[in-house]
Amino acid sequence: MNSTLPPVSIRPVLDTDTAQLLELNSAAVPAVNDLDIDELTAILGASHSAVAVTSDTEPGTVLGFVILFAAGADYASENYRWFSRRTDSFLYVDRIVVAPDHRGLGLGAHLYSAVFDAARALGTDVVFCEVNLRPANPESLAFHDRLGFTEIGQQATKNDSVLVSLLSADVSQVRSAPPE
């Protein structure tokens, strides 16, 4: 594993990134749900935006990504619908993934900086996401806590096989996260 953050850039996800996103997503299961190429393409097509973090020395190599949905999207995610029933102005983090060999270097914080910038550009002051409690994902819970997310509910999904903590962050109160 690398021990220092290489110079990185944030950019929109490109059509040519799809295979890398699928590989990164698969490596992150069960922290995120598994997707096939058609499901990933559909999610990207329906999303508000998707952002990648890349190494400046290898700009074609995606080191991490985030997929975002704004309020009012036609999106069947159980967690997205939970948030949608409670407010009509938000930005939802569908998934955030960092390459296994680049975790702990601050890439997640870089991606969340882009998330909060996108929320501000939308004119919304809240960002929602969820983190698995079952199967447990304590690293992600700690990371989101450092960013200023707080739990506003819990929900069992996928026929009770997954329990998530539903999290909210006030964009105006957000803190920068230390390296993961």
C-alpha positions in Angstrom: 0.0 0.0 0.0 1.1 3.5 -0.7 1.8 5.6 2.3 1.6 9.1 0.9 -1.0 10.8 -1.2 0.1 11.3 -4.8 -0.8 14.5 -6.6 -4.4 14.0 -7.6 -7.2 15.7 -9.5 -11.0 15.5 -9.3 -12.8 15.3 -12.6 -16.2 14.2 -13.9 -16.5 10.5 -14.6 -16.0 9.8 -18.3 -17.7 7.1 -20.5 -14.2 5.5 -20.8 -14.0 5.0 -17.0 -16.9 2.5 -16.8 -14.8 -0.6 -16.7 -12.5 0.8 -14.0 -15.6 1.9 -11.9 -17.0 -1.5 -12.2 -13.8 -3.1 -11.0 -13.4 -0.7 -8.1 -17.1 -1.2 -7.1 -16.7 -5.0 -7.1 -13.6 -4.7 -4.9 -15.6 -2.7 -2.4 -18.5 -5.2 -1.9 -20.1 -5.6 0.6 -19.5 -1.9 1.7 -21.4 -1.1 -1.6 -23.8 -3.4 -3.5 -22.4 -5.4 -6.4 -23.3 -4.1 -9.9 -23.0 -5.4 -13.4 -22.1 -3.2 -16.3 -25.8 -2.6 -17.2 -26.7 -1.6 -13.7 -23.7 0.7 -13.4 -24.4 2.3 -16.7 -28.1 2.9 -15.7 -27.1 4.4 -12.3 -24.6 6.7 -14.0 -27.2 7.8 -16.6 -29.8 8.6 -13.9 -27.4 10.3 -11.5 -27.0 14.0 -11.0 -23.3 13.6 -11.4 -20.4 11.3 -10.9 -16.9 12.3 -10.0 -13.5 10.5 -10.2 -10.3 11.1 -8.4 -7.2 10.4 -10.5 -3.5 10.5 -10.1 -1.9 13.5 -11.9 0.8 11.2 -13.2 -1.8 8.7 -14.6 -4.9 10.8 -15.3 -6.6 7.9 -17.1 -6.4 5.7 -13.9 -9.4 6.1 -11.6 -8.3 5.8 -7.9 -11.8 6.4 -6.5 -15.2 7.7 -7.4 -18.5 9.0 -6.1 -22.0 8.9 -7.7 -24.5 11.5 -6.6 -28.3 11.9 -6.9 -30.2 15.1 -6.4 -33.7 15.3 -4.9 -36.5 14.4 -7.3 -34.6 11.7 -9.3 -36.4 8.7 -10.5 -34.3 6.3 -8.6 -35.5 3.1 -6.9 -32.9 2.8 -4.2 -34.5 2.0 -0.8 -32.2 4.4 1.0 -32.7 7.2 -1.6 -36.5 6.9 -1.2 -36.1 7.0 2.6 -34.4 10.4 2.3 -36.8 11.6 -0.4 -39.8 11.0 1.9 -38.4 13.4 4.4 -37.3 16.4 2.3 -37.2 17.7 -1.2 -33.9 19.5 -1.2 -30.7 17.4 -0.8 -27.8 15.7 -2.5 -27.5 11.9 -2.0 -24.2 10.0 -2.1 -25.2 6.7 -3.7 -21.7 5.3 -3.4 -18.2 6.4 -2.7 -15.4 4.0 -3.5 -11.6 4.2 -3.2 -9.2 1.7 -4.7 -8.1 -0.8 -2.0 -4.4 0.1 -2.4 -5.1 3.8 -2.0 -7.3 3.8 1.1 -6.2 5.8 4.0 -4.5 8.5 1.9 -7.2 11.1 2.0 -8.8 10.4 -1.4 -12.3 10.0 0.3 -11.9 13.5 1.8 -11.0 14.8 -1.7 -14.1 13.2 -3.2 -16.3 14.6 -0.4 -14.9 18.1 -1.0 -16.4 17.7 -4.6 -19.6 16.4 -3.1 -20.1 19.4 -0.9 -19.1 21.8 -3.7 -21.8 20.1 -5.8 -24.4 20.5 -3.0 -23.6 24.2 -2.8 -23.9 24.6 -6.6 -27.3 22.9 -6.4 -28.3 25.4 -3.6 -29.0 22.6 -1.1 -27.6 22.6 2.4 -27.8 18.9 3.2 -25.9 15.8 2.0 -27.3 12.3 2.8 -25.6 8.9 2.6 -25.8 5.6 4.4 -23.2 3.3 5.8 -23.6 -0.4 6.6 -24.1 -1.4 10.2 -24.7 -5.0 9.1 -22.4 -6.1 7.5 -20.4 -3.8 9.6 -18.3 -1.0 8.1 -16.7 0.7 11.1 -14.0 2.5 9.0 -16.6 4.2 6.9 -18.7 5.1 10.0 -15.6 6.7 11.6 -14.7 8.5 8.3 -18.2 10.0 7.9 -18.2 11.0 11.6 -14.9 12.9 11.1 -16.6 14.8 8.2 -19.5 15.8 10.4 -22.2 13.4 9.4 -24.7 12.4 12.0 -27.2 9.5 12.1 -30.8 10.5 11.5 -32.2 6.9 11.2 -31.6 3.3 10.5 -33.1 1.0 7.9 -33.1 -2.7 7.1 -32.8 -3.3 3.4 -32.3 -6.2 0.9 -34.8 -8.5 2.7 -33.3 -7.6 6.1 -29.8 -8.8 5.1 -28.4 -5.3 5.4 -28.9 -2.7 8.1 -27.7 0.8 7.4 -27.1 4.0 9.3 -28.8 6.8 7.5 -26.5 9.9 7.7 -26.9 13.6 7.2 -24.3 16.4 7.0 -25.2 20.1 7.0 -23.1 21.6 4.1 -22.5 24.8 6.1 -21.2 22.9 9.1 -19.0 20.4 7.2 -15.5 19.8 8.3 -12.5 18.7 6.3 -11.6 15.2 7.1 -8.1 14.1 8.1 -6.6 11.4 6.0 -8.8 8.2 6.2 
